[in-house]
Amino acid sequence: MGLLDRMSFKKQDVDPPEAIDVADDGVRILWPGGPEVTIPNHVLRDLCPCAGCVEEGTGRKILDPTTIPADIRPLGLEAVGNYALRIRWSDGHDTGIYSWETLRRASGLLKD
């Protein structure tokens, strides 16, 4: 039995966006069948789920939102498979992988 045989994978319940673009005030996402939303840059950077921003063992947020520059902006967007987006930020941070579910929740379209 290999490593992947012992792991369980959560099925993605959220379809990928139809389009993702960088806008002046955030990241614009067009979801299948609508709507189109713009998630503000500061909100997305604050939601970074990486191990440098969220404690792995407890899920406790360790990123202090006051340390995020007011003029934060994405320098690049990269698809990660068919399940997520990696954002390269102007503050040098680039390790967060935002699942479609995370982005949909940030869009205000899913509740916790």
N, CA, C and O of each residue as an XYZ file, in Angstrom:
448
protein
N       0.857     -1.177      0.000
C       0.000      0.000      0.000
C       0.899      1.236      0.000
O       1.766      1.380      0.862
N       0.691      2.112     -0.959
C       1.477      3.327     -1.064
C       0.881      4.474     -0.257
O      -0.215      4.355      0.291
N       1.605      5.575     -0.190
C       1.177      6.747      0.566
C      -0.192      7.247      0.120
O      -1.049      7.522      0.959
N      -0.408      7.367     -1.176
C      -1.679      7.892     -1.675
C      -2.846      6.965     -1.356
O      -3.983      7.422     -1.237
N      -2.578      5.664     -1.217
C      -3.637      4.724     -0.854
C      -4.114      4.941      0.575
O      -5.252      4.608      0.909
N      -3.248      5.500      1.423
C      -3.602      5.713      2.826
C      -4.202      7.094      3.076
O      -4.640      7.386      4.189
N      -4.225      7.932      2.065
C      -4.742      9.286      2.227
C      -6.171      9.362      1.718
O      -6.550      8.660      0.781
N      -6.958     10.225      2.351
C      -8.304     10.463      1.842
C      -8.327     11.848      1.202
O      -7.720     12.791      1.709
N      -9.021     11.952      0.105
C      -9.093     13.206     -0.621
C     -10.523     13.707     -0.601
O     -11.457     12.978     -0.937
N     -10.684     14.956     -0.204
C     -12.008     15.565     -0.175
C     -12.412     15.922     -1.598
O     -11.661     16.566     -2.330
N     -13.594     15.498     -1.974
C     -14.111     15.831     -3.295
C     -14.411     17.326     -3.351
O     -14.991     17.892     -2.424
N     -14.014     17.944     -4.434
C     -14.316     19.352     -4.636
C     -15.795     19.498     -4.964
O     -16.282     18.920     -5.935
N     -16.500     20.267     -4.158
C     -17.922     20.506     -4.395
C     -18.158     21.795     -5.163
O     -19.303     22.135     -5.462
N     -17.107     22.508     -5.481
C     -17.222     23.808     -6.132
C     -16.582     23.727     -7.515
O     -15.420     23.343     -7.654
N     -17.351     24.091     -8.526
C     -16.819     24.114     -9.887
C     -15.814     25.247    -10.031
O     -15.937     26.270     -9.357
N     -14.819     25.079    -10.902
C     -13.845     26.150    -11.113
C     -14.487     27.373    -11.750
O     -15.510     27.263    -12.427
N     -13.889     28.536    -11.533
C     -14.401     29.755    -12.164
C     -14.299     29.675    -13.683
O     -13.490     28.926    -14.231
N     -15.138     30.463    -14.347
C     -15.056     30.581    -15.808
C     -13.935     31.526    -16.208
O     -13.325     31.364    -17.265
N     -13.663     32.525    -15.354
C     -12.598     33.492    -15.647
C     -12.076     34.081    -14.338
O     -12.823     34.262    -13.376
N     -10.776     34.374    -14.327
C     -10.132     35.052    -13.199
C      -9.193     36.090    -13.780
O      -8.382     35.784    -14.653
N      -9.304     37.325    -13.293
C      -8.453     38.415    -13.771
C      -8.062     39.301    -12.609
O      -8.755     39.361    -11.593
N      -6.942     39.988    -12.770
C      -6.536     40.995    -11.794
C      -7.210     42.306    -12.176
O      -7.099     42.767    -13.312
N      -7.907     42.895    -11.218
C      -8.535     44.207    -11.408
C      -7.762     45.217    -10.567
O      -6.902     44.835     -9.773
N      -8.060     46.492    -10.734
C      -7.369     47.528     -9.966
C      -7.566     47.356     -8.463
O      -6.654     47.615     -7.677
N      -8.751     46.920     -8.071
C      -9.078     46.871     -6.648
C      -9.139     45.459     -6.072
O      -9.486     45.291     -4.903
N      -8.810     44.442     -6.869
C      -8.847     43.083     -6.355
C      -8.738     42.050     -7.458
O      -8.283     42.343     -8.563
N      -9.158     40.851     -7.144
C      -9.160     39.762     -8.114
C     -10.608     39.516     -8.523
O     -11.466     39.214     -7.693
N     -10.854     39.655     -9.824
C     -12.204     39.504    -10.370
C     -12.400     38.050    -10.789
O     -11.580     37.480    -11.509
N     -13.497     37.465    -10.328
C     -13.800     36.063    -10.620
C     -15.206     35.970    -11.187
O     -16.155     36.513    -10.621
N     -15.329     35.273    -12.315
C     -16.631     34.977    -12.900
C     -16.929     33.517    -12.611
O     -16.249     32.625    -13.118
N     -17.950     33.274    -11.791
C     -18.329     31.915    -11.430
C     -19.287     31.355    -12.469
O     -20.025     32.118    -13.094
N     -19.294     30.029    -12.671
C     -20.194     29.419    -13.656
C     -21.648     29.834    -13.402
O     -22.169     29.670    -12.299
N     -22.275     30.362    -14.419
C     -23.650     30.826    -14.291
C     -23.786     32.129    -13.540
O     -24.902     32.558    -13.249
N     -22.666     32.775    -13.216
C     -22.663     34.028    -12.484
C     -22.628     33.774    -10.998
O     -22.853     32.641    -10.573
N     -22.369     34.731    -10.227
C     -22.100     36.116    -10.583
C     -20.608     36.356    -10.829
O     -19.772     35.468    -10.659
N     -20.316     37.575    -11.230
C     -18.933     38.036    -11.302
C     -18.692     38.866    -10.047
O     -19.462     39.778     -9.742
N     -17.630     38.552     -9.327
C     -17.311     39.265     -8.084
C     -15.863     39.724     -8.123
O     -15.030     39.143     -8.819
N     -15.578     40.768     -7.370
C     -14.201     41.213     -7.182
C     -13.890     41.108     -5.705
O     -14.523     41.765     -4.878
N     -12.906     40.273     -5.374
C     -12.485     40.110     -3.990
C     -11.333     41.082     -3.763
O     -10.315     41.007     -4.452
N     -11.482     41.993     -2.804
C     -10.420     42.972     -2.555
C      -9.085     42.304     -2.232
O      -9.031     41.262     -1.578
N      -8.010     42.932     -2.710
C      -6.667     42.387     -2.519
C      -6.355     42.119     -1.049
O      -5.852     41.047     -0.709
N      -6.646     43.075     -0.182
C      -6.316     42.933      1.234
C      -7.065     41.742      1.841
O      -6.513     41.016      2.668
N      -8.316     41.544      1.433
C      -9.115     40.417      1.936
C      -8.480     39.093      1.524
O      -8.332     38.191      2.349
N      -8.105     38.973      0.250
C      -7.505     37.731     -0.233
C      -6.165     37.448      0.437
O      -5.895     36.315      0.836
N      -5.329     38.470      0.559
C      -4.019     38.264      1.197
C      -4.211     37.825      2.645
O      -3.472     36.974      3.140
N      -5.203     38.404      3.327
C      -5.493     38.058      4.713
C      -6.013     36.627      4.840
O      -5.854     36.007      5.892
N      -6.633     36.093      3.782
C      -7.177     34.734      3.797
C      -6.164     33.664      3.397
O      -6.524     32.495      3.265
N      -4.918     34.045      3.206
C      -3.923     33.076      2.761
C      -3.909     31.862      3.689
O      -3.766     32.007      4.903
N      -4.059     30.652      3.111
C      -4.135     29.444      3.929
C      -2.799     28.729      4.134
O      -2.784     27.618      4.663
N      -1.689     29.327      3.736
C      -0.405     28.624      3.800
C       0.066     28.440      5.247
O      -0.468     29.062      6.166
N       1.063     27.585      5.435
C       1.590     27.281      6.767
C       2.273     28.484      7.414
O       2.431     28.514      8.635
N       2.675     29.464      6.630
C       3.263     30.675      7.197
C       2.213     31.646      7.722
O       2.531     32.558      8.486
N       0.964     31.450      7.312
C      -0.125     32.345      7.711
C      -1.132     31.675      8.641
O      -1.858     32.351      9.370
N      -1.171     30.347      8.612
C      -2.103     29.580      9.438
C      -1.325     28.415     10.060
O      -0.658     27.657      9.356
N      -1.418     28.287     11.369
C      -0.732     27.203     12.070
C      -1.288     25.861     11.601
O      -2.495     25.623     11.648
N      -0.392     24.997     11.153
C      -0.834     23.732     10.552
C      -1.562     22.817     11.520
O      -2.580     22.231     11.152
N      -1.081     22.677     12.726
C      -1.667     21.742     13.671
C      -3.030     22.154     14.191
O      -3.898     21.310     14.414
N      -3.218     23.452     14.385
C      -4.458     23.915     15.016
C      -5.386     24.660     14.064
O      -6.579     24.789     14.338
N      -4.853     25.151     12.953
C      -5.659     25.966     12.046
C      -5.774     27.400     12.516
O      -6.506     28.197     11.929
N      -5.040     27.736     13.593
C      -5.078     29.097     14.145
C      -4.342     30.044     13.200
O      -3.232     29.763     12.748
N      -4.987     31.166     12.916
C      -4.387     32.169     12.042
C      -3.208     32.822     12.759
O      -3.338     33.264     13.901
N      -2.060     32.882     12.089
C      -0.891     33.525     12.679
C      -0.473     34.785     11.915
O       0.386     35.537     12.375
N      -1.077     35.008     10.759
C      -0.808     36.241     10.012
C      -1.483     37.406     10.722
O      -2.684     37.364     10.989
N      -0.726     38.425     11.021
C      -1.281     39.641     11.618
C      -1.745     40.539     10.469
O      -0.911     41.014      9.698
N      -3.050     40.783     10.335
C      -3.556     41.579      9.211
C      -2.960     42.988      9.152
O      -2.916     43.596      8.082
N      -2.503     43.510     10.293
C      -1.923     44.860     10.287
C      -0.567     44.898      9.591
O      -0.059     45.978      9.290
N       0.030     43.728      9.332
C       1.321     43.690      8.637
C       1.168     43.648      7.123
O       2.159     43.722      6.396
N      -0.068     43.530      6.642
C      -0.307     43.495      5.192
C      -0.263     44.928      4.674
O      -1.013     45.778      5.152
N       0.612     45.210      3.698
C       0.685     46.568      3.161
C      -0.655     47.031      2.583
O      -1.365     46.250      1.950
N      -0.990     48.286      2.803
C      -2.255     48.844      2.314
C      -2.353     48.766      0.791
O      -3.448     48.669      0.238
N      -1.209     48.808      0.122
C      -1.210     48.793     -1.342
C      -0.919     47.399     -1.920
O      -0.457     47.280     -3.055
N      -1.191     46.354     -1.139
C      -0.946     44.978     -1.597
C      -1.680     44.720     -2.902
O      -2.807     45.174     -3.094
N      -1.026     43.981     -3.803
C      -1.653     43.647     -5.074
C      -1.029     42.371     -5.628
O       0.126     42.065     -5.335
N      -1.778     41.638     -6.417
C      -1.222     40.431     -7.028
C      -0.283     40.797     -8.167
O      -0.588     41.671     -8.978
N       0.850     40.129     -8.223
C       1.777     40.305     -9.336
C       1.596     39.205    -10.372
O       1.999     39.346    -11.526
N       0.982     38.108     -9.941
C       0.749     37.000    -10.857
C      -0.239     36.009    -10.290
O      -0.344     35.842     -9.075
N      -0.963     35.352    -11.178
C      -1.915     34.311    -10.817
C      -1.509     33.047    -11.551
O      -1.125     33.094    -12.720
N      -1.596     31.906    -10.855
C      -1.208     30.642    -11.467
C      -2.204     29.567    -11.056
O      -2.469     29.376     -9.869
N      -2.750     28.870    -12.035
C      -3.648     27.757    -11.736
C      -2.853     26.633    -11.103
O      -1.729     26.347    -11.516
N      -3.439     25.997    -10.099
C      -2.850     24.825     -9.465
C      -3.804     23.673     -9.756
O      -4.857     23.546     -9.130
N      -3.424     22.848    -10.701
C      -4.308     21.769    -11.129
C      -5.640     22.335    -11.572
O      -5.702     23.389    -12.205
N      -6.700     21.628    -11.237
C      -8.049     22.096    -11.547
C      -8.812     22.348    -10.256
O     -10.030     22.180    -10.194
N      -8.061     22.762     -9.208
C      -8.711     22.914     -7.910
C      -8.366     24.180     -7.157
O      -8.971     24.467     -6.123
N      -7.396     24.954     -7.658
C      -6.961     26.089     -6.846
C      -6.194     27.123     -7.662
O      -5.910     26.947     -8.847
N      -5.875     28.205     -6.966
C      -5.148     29.335     -7.546
C      -4.012     29.713     -6.603
O      -4.206     29.804     -5.391
N      -2.830     29.933     -7.164
C      -1.705     30.458     -6.391
C      -1.538     31.919     -6.806
O      -1.545     32.248     -7.992
N      -1.389     32.780     -5.814
C      -1.231     34.214     -6.080
C       0.158     34.640     -5.628
O       0.570     34.358     -4.503
N       0.874     35.321     -6.513
C       2.167     35.909     -6.160
C       1.900     37.372     -5.808
O       1.507     38.166     -6.663
N       2.122     37.722     -4.521
C       1.772     39.038     -3.999
C       2.934     40.026     -4.052
O       4.099     39.631     -4.082
N       2.604     41.300     -4.062
C       3.613     42.366     -4.126
C       4.463     42.449     -2.864
O       5.511     43.093     -2.876
N       4.033     41.806     -1.764
C       4.855     41.795     -0.546
C       5.839     40.629     -0.543
O       6.523     40.393      0.454
N       5.914     39.893     -1.664
C       6.851     38.791     -1.799
C       6.271     37.439     -1.411
O       6.926     36.413     -1.594
N       5.068     37.419     -0.886
C       4.440     36.169     -0.449
C       3.876     35.432     -1.658
O       3.229     36.040     -2.512
N       4.121     34.114     -1.734
C       3.610     33.367     -2.888
C       3.348     31.890     -2.587
O       3.311     31.068     -3.502
N       3.168     31.552     -1.312
C       3.011     30.140     -0.976
C       1.565     29.715     -0.720
O       1.305     28.532     -0.498
N       0.640     30.642     -0.746
C      -0.758     30.296     -0.492
C      -1.420     29.682     -1.705
O      -1.281     30.180     -2.823
N      -2.138     28.602     -1.480
C      -2.922     27.966     -2.533
C      -4.389     28.107     -2.140
O      -4.846     27.505     -1.168
N      -5.111     28.905     -2.901
C      -6.512     29.228     -2.624
C      -7.392     28.270     -3.414
O      -7.468     28.362     -4.639
N      -8.060     27.348     -2.718
C      -8.954     26.398     -3.394
C     -10.146     27.162     -3.967
O     -10.426     28.295     -3.574
N     -10.837     26.518     -4.900
C     -12.049     27.147     -5.454
C     -13.049     27.383     -4.329
O     -13.752     28.394     -4.324
N     -13.116     26.453     -3.376
C     -14.036     26.612     -2.251
C     -13.685     27.850     -1.428
O     -14.571     28.610     -1.040
N     -12.399     28.052     -1.162
C     -11.952     29.232     -0.411
C     -12.321     30.508     -1.165
O     -12.810     31.465     -0.566
N     -12.089     30.521     -2.462
C     -12.409     31.709     -3.268
C     -13.913     31.944     -3.339
O     -14.368     33.087     -3.312
N     -14.671     30.880     -3.427
C     -16.136     31.019     -3.474
C     -16.645     31.574     -2.142
O     -17.541     32.418     -2.108
N     -16.063     31.089     -1.053
C     -16.445     31.591      0.281
C     -16.065     33.075      0.393
O     -16.849     33.878      0.900
N     -14.880     33.433     -0.073
C     -14.430     34.827     -0.043
C     -15.320     35.720     -0.920
O     -15.438     36.922     -0.687
N     -15.934     35.112     -1.919
C     -16.855     35.839     -2.804
C     -18.190     36.099     -2.136
O     -19.029     36.822     -2.673
N     -18.388     35.509     -0.965
C     -19.660     35.669     -0.254
C     -20.732     34.711     -0.749
O     -21.916     34.913     -0.478
N     -20.330     33.670     -1.473
C     -21.303     32.767     -2.076
C     -21.459     31.461     -1.322
O     -22.362     30.680     -1.622
N     -20.592     31.207     -0.341
C     -20.693     30.012      0.491
C     -20.622     30.449      1.938
O     -19.903     31.388      2.280
N     -21.353     29.779      2.768
C     -21.311     30.052      4.206
C     -20.490     28.968      4.876
O     -20.414     27.842      4.386
N     -19.877     29.312      6.001
C     -19.088     28.324      6.766
C     -19.947     27.243      7.338
O     -19.441     26.340      8.004
